[in-house]
Amino acid sequence: MENFYSSRGDFEIPTWGILFFSKKNASFAITITLNDPDDMTRKLLSPLLLLLALSYSLGAQQVSCKVTQEPKSLPAEACDFSIYGTSPNGRYIYGGSPNSTAFCYDTERDTTSLFLSETGAEKYMIYAVSDDGEIFVAQDEVGAFVCNMAQKKLQEIKTPESAWPDVRPVYVTPDAKYLVGYLMDPTYAQESMTLPIYGTRGEDGSWTIKTLPMLDKDYLGNKPNYTQAFFCSPDGKKILGRQNTRNGSDRPLFWQLNEQGQYQCSTPCDSFLYNLDAPLPGPEPDWDDYVTADYEQDPDLYAQQEAEYNKAHDAWQQAYDKVVKGVSPDLAWQMMAPTSGYWMISIQEVVGKGDDYTIISYPGALNVADGSIERINIPEAYGLGGLGRTHDGGWLCYPDGSLDPNDRTTYVVYPDGKKLTMLEYLKQLTGKDLSPAFTYSYTPYGKTEQKSITDMGTVQFSADGKTLVSCAVDMTGTRYYRNAYLRVDKHFLAQPLGVAPIQVERGDLSILWQGDALYFSAPATGTLYLYDTTGRLLDSYSLAAASRLSLTELAQGLYIGQLVTERGVSTVRFIR
């Protein structure tokens, strides 16, 4: 059996299908059978069936959430550090300090593991924590390890290059089967500062690390400073990263695993950064190639050579300016939003000409599917970096430090200029005012009277979208930060990375809606994502050899179910 298939609005009509309709709390189905229809028949029926389905749709309800875990403060020992992320299920929260220390907090057992520097020389960094509590930690100039909460080393992540001993496992997939990151040479003796890597996990738990192919030149033909990998799809077949170009800007890179089992590197964002039809300027003129005279001994020759250099450099600069568009995505700044369908970045843009110019920054979003870059270039978003996308068209962002280094407030900004604090947005979403949990009093420096402040700070999200972790500066001075977490019952961000945006093979597993449940043609192990007709993710369900999924609490409306398994992606449209 084939099912109605959706790929962000494009519908493929099967050889036979079932449409389900609902009226006055009753569900019924219309079965349309097509006996080997030709292409013309399918083309004629497609809009008819879609129109028929939509005409009976009662419409999915607006996404709303319930608070299942009231805001809870992290223990004192975990409030001296910034928060970097959580495990995919939100159970483990981790972070650290650039100085030397990292921590991991278990929300269920209420225990904290501190990776402390005994001498002050060791520097620890936690990059990921699995749902099972496996901690991926790197120690400067020593290497990377998988540890548990007791800090026992379970596996070493060994470098494949002896000259690059420092392994940085930047991202690990939720099932802890794949990782990506980079290698470093602590001596900085290599031509490139980093090498991009990917890793696969064996059945015994050991990791095999390999380097990814690099581009030896940037777009302008210069040698890049370094190359890094930041994210990979759940199946490990698609990897995102960056090339840091000679001028210091970032150039997004995509690696795709081909049929021969080799990763191929591409640069689909080049049209955003460069005018592709403009001639390349060639190498930048070098001062030493033009000016050889000594100013004191031969000032006339020196002045002549200087003029020749300036002329050549001005011509090169004019050609350079025609190629470079004056926008630069900052991928190092990025706040990874694993629940988003986009790789959130910060964009710097040069406004003005000549010496009369300024640089503004605002949020951007790199589309995982095609490498296109979206942006929200409005005054309300200036000085903000991307954190995530909401279902209702909002951009989750927080200050990138360019306007006020002390401002860490998370906002939701809309293209029309509407701007909400995260607490205001959560109140709108849940109907619950959470501000009392983030309100306290302190005495400002040099003052005698106390001041009341409400500050949620920076927000991070778990991969399932249901755990929110906040990190705000503690103005009382008791601790460095006021760290806390809360939970909601539904995912309210854009669709997950690696699901719909990343192209995967269409699955041969069929799905049937009947009564109040989805039935699978074979036991399904994976994740079922539930969307409304606008593409907003309503909820997700983890399946383990399941033959059916009960959806008795689902409101009436038209839905899209997308099942992601190792066999591929299967999609069904149904009406409850």
C-alpha positions in Angstrom: 0.0 0.0 0.0 1.1 3.5 -0.8 0.1 6.6 1.2 -0.4 10.3 0.6 3.1 11.6 0.7 4.1 15.2 1.6 7.4 16.9 1.2 6.7 20.4 2.5 3.6 21.0 0.4 4.2 18.7 -2.6 1.7 15.8 -2.7 2.1 12.6 -4.5 -1.1 10.7 -5.1 -0.8 6.9 -4.7 -2.3 4.2 -6.8 -4.9 3.9 -4.1 -5.6 5.9 -1.0 -8.0 6.4 1.9 -9.4 9.8 2.9 -10.8 10.1 6.4 -13.3 12.7 7.3 -14.8 13.8 10.6 -18.2 15.4 11.3 -19.8 15.9 14.7 -17.2 13.8 16.5 -17.7 10.9 14.0 -15.0 9.7 11.8 -15.5 8.1 8.4 -13.4 7.2 5.4 -13.7 7.3 1.7 -11.6 4.8 -0.2 -10.6 5.6 -3.7 -9.2 2.8 -5.8 -7.2 3.5 -8.9 -6.4 0.5 -11.1 -3.0 1.3 -12.5 -3.9 4.9 -13.3 -1.7 6.7 -15.8 0.1 10.0 -15.1 -2.7 12.1 -16.5 -5.3 10.5 -14.3 -3.1 11.1 -11.2 -2.6 14.8 -12.2 -6.3 15.3 -12.6 -7.2 13.6 -9.3 -4.4 15.1 -7.2 -6.0 18.6 -6.8 -9.5 17.1 -6.6 -8.5 14.8 -3.7 -6.6 17.5 -1.9 -9.5 20.0 -2.3 -11.9 17.3 -1.0 -9.8 16.6 2.0 -9.3 20.2 2.9 -13.0 21.0 2.5 -13.8 18.6 5.2 -11.0 19.5 7.5 -11.9 21.0 10.8 -8.5 22.4 11.2 -5.9 21.5 13.7 -5.9 23.5 16.9 -3.4 26.2 17.6 -0.3 24.8 19.1 -0.3 25.2 22.8 1.6 23.6 25.7 1.2 22.7 29.3 3.9 23.2 31.9 4.7 19.7 33.2 7.7 20.8 35.3 7.6 24.1 37.1 10.9 26.1 36.9 13.4 24.4 39.2 16.8 25.9 40.1 19.9 23.9 39.5 22.0 23.1 42.6 24.5 25.7 43.7 27.5 23.8 42.4 26.0 24.0 38.9 25.3 27.7 39.1 28.9 28.9 38.7 29.0 27.9 35.1 27.3 28.6 31.8 24.9 26.1 30.3 25.9 24.5 27.0 23.1 22.0 26.4 21.2 19.0 27.5 20.8 15.3 26.6 18.2 14.7 23.8 15.5 13.8 26.4 16.4 16.7 28.7 17.4 14.5 31.7 21.0 15.7 31.8 22.1 19.3 31.7 25.7 20.2 31.1 27.9 23.3 30.9 31.1 24.7 32.2 33.6 27.5 32.2 36.3 28.3 29.7 38.8 28.3 32.6 39.0 24.7 33.4 35.8 23.2 34.7 32.8 21.3 33.3 29.6 19.9 35.0 26.8 17.5 34.2 23.6 17.5 36.2 21.2 14.6 36.4 17.7 16.0 36.9 16.2 12.7 38.0 18.7 11.8 40.7 19.5 15.5 41.5 23.2 14.9 41.4 26.0 16.9 39.8 29.3 15.6 38.4 32.1 18.2 38.3 35.1 17.8 36.1 37.6 19.9 38.0 41.1 21.0 37.3 43.4 19.9 40.1 46.4 22.0 39.0 44.6 24.8 37.1 46.2 23.8 33.9 43.7 21.1 32.8 40.8 22.4 30.8 37.6 20.3 30.4 34.8 20.7 27.9 31.6 18.7 27.6 30.3 18.6 24.1 27.3 16.2 24.4 25.5 13.9 26.8 23.4 10.9 25.6 20.1 9.9 27.0 21.9 7.1 28.8 24.2 9.5 30.7 27.2 9.0 28.5 29.3 12.2 28.7 31.4 13.3 25.8 34.2 15.3 27.3 37.5 16.7 25.9 40.5 17.6 27.9 43.0 20.1 26.3 46.1 18.4 25.0 45.1 15.1 26.3 42.2 13.9 24.2 38.5 13.1 24.3 36.6 10.4 26.3 33.2 9.0 26.9 32.6 9.1 30.6 29.7 8.4 33.1 28.4 10.5 35.9 31.0 8.9 38.2 33.7 10.3 35.8 34.8 6.8 34.9 36.2 6.7 31.4 34.1 4.3 29.3 35.8 4.7 25.9 38.6 6.9 24.5 37.9 8.7 21.3 41.2 8.3 19.6 42.5 10.6 16.9 43.3 9.1 13.5 46.1 11.7 13.0 49.1 11.6 15.4 50.0 15.2 14.6 46.5 16.3 15.6 46.0 14.7 19.1 43.3 17.1 20.4 39.8 15.6 19.5 36.7 17.8 19.8 33.5 15.8 19.5 31.3 18.8 18.8 28.0 17.0 18.0 26.7 13.5 18.8 23.4 12.2 17.4 20.6 11.4 19.8 21.2 7.7 19.6 25.0 8.2 20.2 25.9 6.3 16.9 27.5 9.1 15.1 29.6 12.2 15.9 31.2 15.0 14.1 33.7 17.7 15.2 37.3 18.5 14.5 40.9 17.8 15.5 43.4 20.4 16.8 47.1 20.6 17.0 47.9 22.2 20.4 51.3 23.4 19.1 49.6 25.2 16.1 52.4 23.9 13.9 50.1 22.7 11.1 49.1 24.8 8.1 45.5 24.5 9.1 44.3 25.0 12.7 41.8 22.2 12.6 40.7 19.1 10.6 37.0 18.1 10.3 36.1 14.6 11.5 33.2 12.2 11.7 32.9 9.2 13.9 30.9 5.9 14.0 30.3 3.7 17.0 30.9 0.0 16.9 28.8 -2.6 18.7 31.4 -2.8 21.5 31.0 0.9 22.1 34.3 1.9 20.6 34.6 4.9 18.2 36.2 5.0 14.8 37.2 8.5 13.8 38.0 9.6 10.3 38.8 12.9 8.7 36.4 14.5 6.2 37.5 15.8 2.9 38.4 19.5 2.9 38.5 22.2 0.2 42.1 23.4 -0.2 40.9 26.9 -1.3 38.1 29.3 -0.4 35.9 30.9 -2.9 38.4 33.6 -3.7 41.1 31.1 -4.3 42.9 31.6 -1.0 44.0 29.0 1.5 41.4 28.9 4.4 42.3 29.2 8.0 40.6 26.0 9.1 37.7 23.7 8.6 35.2 22.3 11.2 32.1 20.0 11.3 29.3 21.0 13.6 26.2 18.8 12.9 25.1 15.6 11.2 21.8 14.1 10.4 20.5 11.2 12.5 21.7 8.6 10.0 25.1 10.2 9.7 24.8 10.7 6.0 24.7 14.5 5.9 27.1 16.8 7.8 27.2 20.5 8.2 30.2 22.6 9.0 32.2 25.6 8.1 35.3 26.8 6.3 36.9 29.9 7.9 38.2 31.9 4.9 41.3 34.0 4.7 39.4 37.2 5.5 38.1 35.6 8.7 34.5 35.1 7.6 32.7 31.7 7.6 31.7 29.8 4.5 29.1 27.0 5.3 30.0 23.5 4.1 27.8 20.5 3.5 29.1 16.9 3.3 26.9 14.2 1.8 27.6 10.5 1.9 27.4 9.1 -1.7 26.6 5.6 -2.9 30.2 4.6 -2.7 30.3 5.4 1.0 32.4 8.5 0.5 31.6 12.0 1.8 31.5 14.7 -0.8 31.8 18.4 0.1 29.7 21.2 -1.3 29.1 24.9 -0.7 25.4 25.6 -1.4 25.5 28.9 0.4 27.9 30.6 -1.9 25.2 32.5 -3.8 24.3 34.2 -0.5 27.9 35.3 0.2 29.2 36.1 -3.3 28.1 37.4 -6.7 28.8 34.2 -8.7 28.8 35.9 -12.0 31.5 38.5 -11.1 35.1 37.7 -12.1 37.3 36.7 -9.2 39.8 39.3 -8.1 42.8 37.0 -7.9 45.4 37.1 -5.2 45.6 40.2 -3.1 48.6 42.3 -3.9 51.4 41.8 -1.4 53.3 44.9 -0.2 56.7 43.2 -0.3 56.2 42.3 -4.0 55.9 46.0 -4.9 57.9 48.0 -2.3 61.6 47.0 -2.1 63.2 50.4 -1.8 64.4 51.8 1.5 62.5 55.0 2.4 65.5 56.6 4.0 68.0 55.8 1.3 65.8 56.2 -1.8 62.6 58.1 -0.9 61.7 58.8 -4.6 61.8 55.1 -5.6 60.0 54.2 -2.4 57.2 56.7 -3.2 57.0 55.4 -6.8 56.7 51.7 -5.6 54.2 52.7 -3.0 52.0 54.4 -5.6 52.2 51.3 -7.8 51.2 49.1 -4.9 48.2 51.4 -4.0 47.1 51.4 -7.6 47.2 47.6 -7.8 45.5 47.2 -4.4 42.7 49.7 -5.3 42.0 47.7 -8.5 42.0 44.5 -6.6 39.7 46.0 -3.9 37.2 47.1 -6.6 37.1 43.6 -8.1 36.9 42.1 -4.6 33.9 44.4 -3.7 32.1 43.2 -6.8 32.4 39.6 -5.7 31.7 39.8 -2.0 28.2 40.9 -1.1 29.1 42.4 2.3 27.2 39.8 4.4 28.9 37.2 6.6 27.3 34.4 8.6 29.0 33.8 11.9 28.9 30.0 12.5 31.2 30.1 15.5 28.7 32.2 17.3 26.0 29.7 16.6 23.7 28.5 19.4 22.8 25.0 18.4 19.1 24.5 18.4 18.6 20.7 17.8 14.9 21.1 17.8 14.9 23.6 14.9 14.6 22.8 11.2 17.4 25.4 10.7 21.0 25.9 11.7 20.7 29.2 13.6 23.4 31.7 13.0 24.2 35.4 13.3 24.7 37.5 10.3 26.9 40.6 10.0 26.2 43.1 7.2 28.1 46.1 6.1 25.8 49.1 5.6 27.1 52.2 3.9 30.0 52.9 1.4 33.6 53.9 1.7 34.7 55.1 5.1 31.0 56.0 6.0 29.8 52.5 7.0 28.6 50.6 9.9 28.2 46.9 10.7 24.9 45.6 11.9 24.2 42.1 13.2 20.9 40.2 13.2 19.6 36.6 13.3 19.8 34.2 10.3 18.8 30.7 9.6 20.5 28.2 7.3 18.1 25.8 5.7 19.4 22.3 6.2 17.6 21.1 3.0 19.1 23.3 0.3 21.7 25.5 2.0 19.7 28.7 1.5 19.9 31.4 4.2 16.9 33.2 5.6 17.3 36.4 7.7 15.2 38.7 9.8 16.8 42.1 9.0 14.6 44.5 11.0 15.7 47.0 13.7 13.9 45.0 16.4 16.3 42.1 15.7 19.6 44.1 15.5 22.2 42.8 17.9 20.5 39.5 18.3 21.7 36.0 17.2 19.6 33.1 16.2 18.5 30.5 18.7 15.6 28.7 17.0 12.3 29.1 15.1 8.8 28.9 16.4 5.8 27.4 14.7 4.0 30.7 14.4 6.8 32.4 12.4 8.8 33.8 15.3 12.6 33.9 15.6 14.0 32.8 19.0 17.0 35.0 19.6 19.2 36.5 22.3 21.7 39.3 22.3 25.0 38.5 20.6 26.8 41.0 22.9 27.4 43.7 20.2 25.0 46.1 21.9 25.2 45.3 25.6 27.6 42.5 26.8 25.5 42.1 30.0 22.2 41.6 28.3 21.3 37.9 28.0 17.5 38.2 27.6 15.9 35.7 25.2 13.4 37.1 22.8 10.9 36.0 20.2 10.9 38.4 17.3 8.5 38.4 14.4 9.0 39.8 10.9 6.4 42.5 11.5 8.5 43.9 14.4 6.6 42.3 17.3 9.0 41.4 20.0 8.3 39.3 23.1 10.5 38.2 26.0 10.7 34.5 26.4 8.6 34.7 29.5 5.9 36.7 27.6 6.0 34.1 24.9 5.7 31.2 27.3 2.7 32.9 29.0 1.1 33.2 25.6 1.9 29.6 24.8 1.0 27.9 28.1 -1.4 30.4 29.7 0.8 30.4 32.8 2.9 33.3 34.1 6.3 31.9 35.0 7.9 35.3 35.8 7.7 34.9 39.6 10.2 32.0 39.4 12.7 34.3 37.7 12.1 37.4 39.8 14.3 38.4 42.8 15.8 41.4 44.5 19.3 42.7 44.7 21.2 45.8 45.8 22.9 47.5 42.8 26.6 48.4 43.3 27.0 51.7 45.1 23.3 51.8 46.1 21.5 51.2 49.3 18.0 50.4 48.0 17.1 47.0 46.6 16.0 46.6 43.0 13.6 43.9 41.7 14.6 42.2 38.5 12.9 39.6 36.3 15.4 37.8 34.1 15.2 34.4 32.5 18.4 34.9 30.6 19.5 32.7 27.8 17.4 29.6 27.0 18.5 26.3 25.6 16.3 23.4 24.4 16.6 19.7 24.6 16.4 17.8 21.3 12.9 16.6 22.0 11.9 20.3 22.5 10.2 19.7 25.9 13.0 20.8 28.3 14.0 24.4 28.5 17.1 25.4 30.4 17.8 29.0 31.4 21.0 30.7 32.3 20.9 34.3 33.8 23.5 36.4 35.5 23.0 36.4 39.3 23.0 40.0 40.2 23.1 39.3 43.9 26.7 38.1 43.5 26.0 34.9 45.5 26.7 32.8 42.4 27.8 33.7 38.9 24.5 32.5 37.3 20.9 31.6 38.2 20.4 28.4 36.3 17.1 26.6 36.1 15.0 24.3 33.9 11.3 23.6 33.2 9.4 21.2 31.0 6.4 21.4 28.7 4.3 18.6 27.3 4.7 19.5 23.6 7.3 20.6 21.2 6.7 24.2 20.0 9.7 24.9 17.8 10.1 24.3 14.1 10.5 20.7 12.8 13.5 18.8 13.9 16.8 18.9 12.1 17.4 15.9 10.0 13.8 14.9 9.5 11.9 16.7 6.8 14.6 19.2 5.7 17.3 16.6 5.1 16.5 14.4 2.1 16.3 10.7 3.0 15.0 7.7 1.1 11.2 7.3 1.1 10.4 4.4 3.3 8.5 1.3 2.2 6.7 1.0 5.5 3.0 1.8 5.1 0.8 3.7 7.5 -3.0 3.4 7.9 -5.3 5.6 10.1 -8.2 3.8 11.5 -10.4 4.8 14.4 -8.1 6.7 16.8 -4.8 5.1 15.9 -2.1 4.8 13.3 -1.3 1.2 12.1 2.0 0.2 10.6 2.5 -2.5 8.0 5.5 -3.8 9.9 6.8 -3.2 13.4 8.3 0.3 13.5 11.3 1.5 15.4 12.0 5.2 15.1 10.1 8.5 15.6 6.7 9.5 14.5 6.4 13.3 14.0 3.0 14.8 13.9 2.3 18.1 12.0 -0.6 20.3 11.1 -1.3 21.4 7.5 0.9 24.5 7.9 3.9 22.3 8.7 4.0 23.1 12.4 5.3 20.2 14.5 2.7 19.3 17.1 4.3 16.4 18.9 6.7 13.5 18.5 6.5 9.8 19.6 9.3 7.4 20.0 8.5 3.9 18.8 10.1 0.6 19.6 8.9 -2.3 17.4 5.4 -0.8 17.5 2.6 -2.0 15.3 0.2 0.9 16.2 0.2 4.3 17.8 -2.9 5.3 19.7 -3.9 9.0 19.4 -7.0 9.1 21.4 -6.3 12.6 22.9 -5.8 14.1 19.4 -8.1 17.0 18.6 -10.3 17.0 15.5 -8.5 18.2 12.4 -6.3 17.4 9.4 -2.9 16.1 10.2 0.3 14.9 8.6 2.2 12.0 10.3 5.8 11.4 9.3 7.5 8.2 10.5 11.4 8.2 10.4 13.0 4.8 10.7 16.2 3.2 9.4 14.1 2.1 6.4 13.5 5.7 5.4 10.6 8.1 5.8 6.9 7.2 5.5 4.2 9.9 5.5 0.4 9.8 5.9 -2.3 12.5 5.8 -5.3 11.8 7.9 -8.4 13.5 9.5 -9.6 12.9 13.0 
